[in-house]
Amino acid sequence: MLRWDAAGVDVLVAGGLGLGAGLGTDLQGPAMAGVLALLRERYDVVLVDGPAVRESSEAVELARLADGVLLVCRTDSTDADELTAAVDELGAVHVTPMGSVDTGGHASDRDAEPTAAPTRDPDVLEPDPDRPWATGRYRHRARRALPGRSR
């Protein structure tokens, strides 16, 4: 565990501190679940920066273990079909992203029209008995791009 004093956070780096070359070598399944359980006991917030969903099965495994998922996509290169495919892949393992974060674009290039507002499904908001740490208040349907808004 590394302390990043400037930001006031602790960072656990996979691959650089004897944890293997990456998440896939030592921190899959039960091992990763155990690490996350220990971190949840010690910290108020545990943020996991994982690989791209469409490029790694590890991302789906991490998503299953997380309390919530945000999809990060590049405004200038991720199209709506790619984002929809990632949401569908996560949905196949019963993971509903909380939303998405767009990066890589310029504010002047963005339309003023917002994407569709998230919808709340009462079934999604119920706590998951298999993941008691996951409270339903953090999970809701992901935003989907409006038709014709792909980049």
Secondary structure, DSSP 8 states (H G I E B T S, - for coil): -EEETTTTEEE--TTTSSS-SSHHHH-SHHHHHHHHHHHHHH-S--------GGG-HHHHHHHHHSS--EEEEETTT--HHHHHHHHHHHHTTT----EEEEES--GGGS-SS--------TTTTS--TT-TT--GGG--------TT---
